[in-house]
């Protein structure tokens, strides 16, 4: 499951940012992808829908904690695991 989660998130980010998925890794910083906050919000909403979870991003601190693709993957994995 964990690789599937990572692959689906990378695919969503790649699609939204018009980037080749092979260019994105866990260590890729979101700032490097030049994805603005509106697009990132849409990506997060898509991730929530796909995995039936809710990522709490109601605070500036929450947004600041998401620096890399791996940060998003880790949050999603934690929330999915907590659901089961």
C-alpha positions as CSV (number, residue, x, y, z in Angstrom):
1,X,0.0,0.0,0.0
2,X,2.7,2.5,0.9
3,X,4.2,2.5,-2.6
4,X,0.8,2.8,-4.1
5,X,0.1,5.9,-1.9
6,X,3.4,7.4,-2.9
7,X,2.9,6.7,-6.6
8,X,-0.6,8.1,-6.6
9,X,0.4,11.3,-4.9
10,X,3.4,11.8,-7.2
11,X,1.1,11.2,-10.2
12,X,-1.4,13.8,-8.9
13,X,1.4,16.4,-8.3
14,X,2.9,15.7,-11.7
15,X,-0.4,16.1,-13.5
16,X,-1.3,19.3,-11.7
17,X,2.2,20.8,-12.2
18,X,2.5,19.5,-15.8
19,X,5.7,17.7,-14.7
20,X,7.0,14.3,-15.7
21,X,6.4,11.9,-12.7
22,X,9.9,10.5,-13.1
23,X,11.3,14.0,-12.1
24,X,9.5,13.9,-8.7
25,X,10.8,12.0,-5.7
26,X,10.1,12.0,-2.0
27,X,12.9,14.5,-1.5
28,X,11.6,16.9,-4.1
29,X,10.7,20.2,-2.5
30,X,7.3,21.6,-3.3
31,X,8.8,25.0,-3.9
32,X,11.0,23.6,-6.6
33,X,7.9,22.4,-8.5
34,X,6.6,26.0,-8.8
35,X,3.2,24.9,-7.7
36,X,1.2,27.8,-6.2
37,X,-0.9,27.4,-3.1
38,X,-4.2,27.2,-5.0
39,X,-3.0,24.3,-7.0
40,X,-1.5,22.6,-3.9
41,X,-4.8,23.0,-2.2
42,X,-6.5,21.3,-5.1
43,X,-4.0,18.5,-5.0
44,X,-4.6,18.0,-1.3
45,X,-8.4,17.9,-1.8
46,X,-7.9,15.3,-4.6
47,X,-5.7,13.2,-2.2
48,X,-8.3,13.5,0.5
49,X,-11.0,12.3,-1.9
50,X,-8.9,9.4,-3.2
51,X,-7.9,8.1,0.2
52,X,-11.1,9.1,2.1
53,X,-9.1,11.1,4.7
54,X,-9.0,14.7,5.9
55,X,-5.7,16.5,6.0
56,X,-5.9,19.4,8.5
57,X,-4.4,22.4,6.8
58,X,-6.3,25.1,8.6
59,X,-3.2,26.7,10.1
60,X,-0.1,28.3,8.7
61,X,1.9,25.8,10.7
62,X,0.2,22.9,9.0
63,X,1.1,24.3,5.5
64,X,4.7,25.0,6.6
65,X,5.1,21.4,7.7
66,X,4.6,20.3,4.0
67,X,8.0,21.2,2.4
68,X,8.6,18.1,0.3
69,X,6.6,15.5,-1.6
70,X,7.7,13.0,1.1
71,X,6.0,15.2,3.8
72,X,2.7,14.9,2.0
73,X,3.2,11.1,1.5
74,X,4.0,10.6,5.2
75,X,0.9,12.6,6.4
76,X,-1.3,10.6,4.1
77,X,0.1,7.3,5.1
78,X,-0.4,8.2,8.8
79,X,-4.0,9.2,8.2
80,X,-4.8,6.1,6.2
81,X,-3.2,3.9,8.8
82,X,-5.2,5.6,11.6
83,X,-8.4,4.9,9.7
84,X,-7.9,1.1,9.7
